[in-house]
Amino acid sequence: MNPRFPLRVKAVMVDLDGTLADTIPDLAVATNRMLERVGRPRLEESTVRTFVGKGIGKLVERALAGSLEGAPPNGLLERALPLFEECYAGVNGRYTTVYPGVMEGLQQLRAAGLPLACVTNKAQRFTAPLLEHLGLASYFGQVIAGDTLPQRKPDPAPLLYACRKFEIAPHEMLMIGDSLNDAEAARAAGCPVFCVSYGYNEGRDVRTLDVDAIVSTLYEATKLITKA
């Protein structure tokens, strides 16, 4: 094992979409229902997968434009966003699956006595029901959603907020995510960060990220840390 490991931490933060659960099937269904209602072409689920990572507003903007960087026609985003939220509320959790190793990883972290926070860019109105539906809510002492604070990842504010709530210094709080958002937020906050190899990351290779470790499962991550 690398001499830097096991990493000594006092608590762990975990991202939701792309880290705990594959939410793309729900998001793709909601996206295409929204697109149909505004008269835009449908998208393949694989395309929607690359649009996820910057919150619902950016997902809708990208879906309307049909690309990562394009801009939708003037005024369409304002019309489409509430339609998407309505469509997503109707399918939230229906097609989502928990990734392999997640339950085992959360159980191991809890057994180690490490407080857990879920830090996500997903809005609270979707986050709380989804965690309950998936049987994950009871593991987390904190849930910091995309609208808990004015800032969202990659801003470090949600991570620093979780540190303060747990009364833990940032360097003692591990972030586990799947994307550049998580890596940049953790580095800016002064937290160590692991990324899973299977997440979204807007279609980019996770191995290009500045992280302390890349793990194949959440359970594997527990083998690289110990409670400080």
C-alpha positions as CSV (number, residue, x, y, z in Angstrom):
1,M,0.0,0.0,0.0
2,N,1.1,3.5,-0.7
3,P,2.7,5.0,2.4
4,R,0.2,7.8,2.3
5,F,-2.5,5.3,3.2
6,P,-4.4,4.5,5.3
7,L,-5.5,8.1,5.4
8,R,-6.5,9.3,8.8
9,V,-9.9,11.1,8.8
10,K,-12.6,12.0,11.3
11,A,-15.6,12.1,8.9
12,V,-16.5,11.4,5.3
13,M,-18.6,13.3,2.7
14,V,-20.1,11.4,-0.2
15,D,-21.6,12.8,-3.5
16,L,-25.0,11.4,-4.6
17,D,-25.4,11.3,-8.4
18,G,-22.8,9.1,-10.0
19,T,-21.2,8.1,-6.7
20,L,-23.9,6.5,-4.5
21,A,-26.5,5.9,-7.2
22,D,-26.9,5.8,-11.0
23,T,-29.6,8.4,-11.4
24,I,-29.2,8.8,-15.1
25,P,-32.2,6.6,-16.1
26,D,-34.5,8.9,-14.1
27,L,-32.9,12.1,-15.4
28,A,-33.0,10.8,-19.0
29,V,-36.7,10.0,-18.8
30,A,-37.5,13.4,-17.2
31,T,-35.3,15.2,-19.8
32,N,-37.1,13.5,-22.7
33,R,-40.5,14.2,-21.3
34,M,-39.6,17.8,-20.9
35,L,-38.1,18.0,-24.4
36,E,-41.2,16.5,-25.9
37,R,-43.4,19.2,-24.2
38,V,-41.3,22.0,-25.6
39,G,-41.0,20.5,-29.0
40,R,-37.3,19.7,-28.9
41,P,-35.8,16.4,-30.2
42,R,-35.3,13.5,-27.8
43,L,-31.8,12.6,-26.5
44,E,-30.1,9.2,-26.0
45,E,-29.6,8.3,-22.4
46,S,-25.8,8.1,-23.1
47,T,-25.9,11.8,-24.2
48,V,-27.8,12.8,-21.1
49,R,-25.2,11.1,-19.0
50,T,-22.5,13.5,-20.3
51,F,-24.8,16.5,-19.5
52,V,-25.1,15.7,-15.7
53,G,-22.8,17.3,-13.1
54,K,-23.6,21.0,-12.8
55,G,-27.1,20.8,-11.4
56,I,-30.5,20.6,-12.9
57,G,-30.4,24.1,-14.5
58,K,-27.3,23.2,-16.5
59,L,-28.7,19.8,-17.4
60,V,-31.8,21.4,-18.8
61,E,-29.8,24.1,-20.6
62,R,-27.6,21.5,-22.2
63,A,-30.5,19.3,-23.2
64,L,-32.3,22.2,-24.9
65,A,-29.1,23.1,-26.8
66,G,-28.3,19.5,-27.5
67,S,-24.6,20.0,-26.5
68,L,-22.4,20.6,-23.5
69,E,-21.6,24.2,-24.3
70,G,-24.5,25.4,-26.6
71,A,-27.1,27.9,-25.6
72,P,-30.9,27.2,-25.9
73,P,-33.1,29.6,-27.9
74,N,-33.9,32.8,-26.0
75,G,-36.6,32.3,-23.3
76,L,-36.8,28.5,-23.7
77,L,-34.8,27.7,-20.5
78,E,-37.2,29.7,-18.3
79,R,-40.1,27.8,-19.8
80,A,-38.5,24.4,-19.7
81,L,-37.0,24.4,-16.2
82,P,-40.3,24.1,-14.3
83,L,-41.5,21.5,-16.8
84,F,-38.3,19.4,-16.2
85,E,-38.8,19.7,-12.4
86,E,-42.4,18.5,-12.7
87,C,-41.3,15.6,-14.9
88,Y,-38.4,14.6,-12.7
89,A,-40.6,14.7,-9.5
90,G,-42.8,12.1,-11.2
91,V,-39.9,9.6,-11.8
92,N,-37.4,10.4,-9.0
93,G,-36.1,7.1,-7.8
94,R,-38.2,4.9,-10.1
95,Y,-35.3,3.8,-12.4
96,T,-32.3,4.7,-10.2
97,T,-30.1,2.0,-8.8
98,V,-27.5,2.0,-6.0
99,Y,-24.0,1.2,-7.3
100,P,-22.3,-2.1,-6.2
101,G,-20.2,-1.7,-3.1
102,V,-22.2,1.3,-1.8
103,M,-24.2,-0.4,0.9
104,E,-21.2,-2.3,2.1
105,G,-19.1,0.8,2.1
106,L,-21.6,2.8,4.1
107,Q,-22.0,0.0,6.5
108,Q,-18.2,-0.2,7.0
109,L,-17.9,3.6,7.4
110,R,-20.6,3.6,10.0
111,A,-19.1,0.6,11.8
112,A,-15.8,2.5,11.9
113,G,-17.6,5.3,13.8
114,L,-17.1,7.9,11.0
115,P,-19.9,10.5,10.7
116,L,-21.2,10.8,7.2
117,A,-22.5,13.7,5.1
118,C,-24.1,13.5,1.7
119,V,-23.1,16.6,-0.3
120,T,-24.8,16.9,-3.6
121,N,-25.8,19.6,-6.2
122,K,-29.3,18.0,-6.5
123,A,-32.0,20.2,-4.9
124,Q,-33.3,19.2,-1.5
125,R,-36.8,18.5,-2.8
126,F,-35.4,15.7,-4.9
127,T,-32.5,14.6,-2.7
128,A,-34.3,13.7,0.5
129,P,-37.0,11.5,-1.1
130,L,-34.4,9.8,-3.3
131,L,-32.2,8.9,-0.3
132,E,-35.2,7.6,1.6
133,H,-36.4,5.6,-1.5
134,L,-33.0,4.0,-1.9
135,G,-32.6,3.1,1.8
136,L,-29.6,5.4,2.2
137,A,-31.0,8.3,4.3
138,S,-30.3,6.7,7.7
139,Y,-26.5,6.6,7.1
140,F,-26.1,10.4,6.8
141,G,-25.9,12.7,9.8
142,Q,-26.0,15.6,7.3
143,V,-27.4,16.2,3.8
144,I,-26.2,19.3,2.1
145,A,-28.2,19.7,-1.1
146,G,-27.7,22.0,-4.1
147,D,-30.0,24.7,-2.5
148,T,-28.9,24.4,1.1
149,L,-26.5,27.2,0.5
150,P,-26.3,29.9,-2.2
151,Q,-23.2,28.1,-3.5
152,R,-22.8,24.6,-5.0
153,K,-19.9,22.4,-5.9
154,P,-17.3,23.1,-7.3
155,D,-17.5,26.0,-4.8
156,P,-16.0,24.7,-1.5
157,A,-18.8,26.3,0.6
158,P,-20.9,23.1,0.9
159,L,-17.9,21.1,2.0
160,L,-16.8,23.7,4.5
161,Y,-20.3,23.9,5.8
162,A,-20.3,20.2,6.5
163,C,-16.9,20.4,8.2
164,R,-18.3,23.2,10.5
165,K,-21.4,21.2,11.3
166,F,-19.3,18.2,12.3
167,E,-16.8,20.5,14.1
168,I,-14.0,18.9,12.1
169,A,-11.1,20.6,10.3
170,P,-11.2,20.3,6.5
171,H,-8.0,18.2,6.3
172,E,-9.7,15.7,8.5
173,M,-12.8,15.3,6.3
174,L,-12.6,13.1,3.2
175,M,-14.7,13.8,0.1
176,I,-15.7,10.9,-2.1
177,G,-17.2,11.8,-5.5
178,D,-17.1,11.1,-9.2
179,S,-16.3,14.3,-10.9
180,L,-14.3,17.5,-11.5
181,N,-16.9,19.3,-9.3
182,D,-16.0,17.1,-6.3
183,A,-12.2,17.3,-6.9
184,E,-12.2,21.1,-7.3
185,A,-14.5,21.7,-4.3
186,A,-12.4,19.4,-2.1
187,R,-9.1,21.0,-3.1
188,A,-10.4,24.5,-2.6
189,A,-11.8,23.5,0.8
190,G,-8.5,21.8,1.9
191,C,-10.1,18.3,2.1
192,P,-8.6,15.1,0.8
193,V,-10.6,13.6,-2.0
194,F,-11.2,10.2,-3.6
195,C,-13.1,9.6,-6.9
196,V,-14.9,6.5,-8.0
197,S,-14.1,5.1,-11.4
198,Y,-17.6,4.6,-12.6
199,G,-19.3,8.1,-12.3
200,Y,-20.3,10.7,-14.8
201,N,-17.7,13.5,-14.8
202,E,-19.4,15.0,-17.9
203,G,-17.8,12.4,-20.2
204,R,-14.2,13.0,-19.1
205,D,-11.7,10.4,-17.9
206,V,-11.7,10.5,-14.1
207,R,-8.0,9.6,-14.1
208,T,-7.2,13.1,-15.3
209,L,-8.5,14.6,-12.0
210,D,-6.3,15.9,-9.2
211,V,-7.4,13.4,-6.5
212,D,-5.7,11.4,-3.7
213,A,-7.1,8.0,-5.0
214,I,-9.4,6.5,-7.6
215,V,-11.4,3.6,-6.3
216,S,-13.6,1.1,-8.0
217,T,-16.3,1.0,-5.3
218,L,-17.2,2.9,-2.1
219,Y,-16.3,-0.2,-0.2
220,E,-12.8,-0.1,-1.6
221,A,-12.4,3.5,-0.4
222,T,-12.9,2.2,3.2
223,K,-9.8,0.1,2.9
224,L,-7.7,3.3,2.3
225,I,-8.8,5.2,5.4
226,T,-8.9,4.9,9.2
227,K,-10.5,6.9,11.9
228,A,-8.2,9.6,13.3
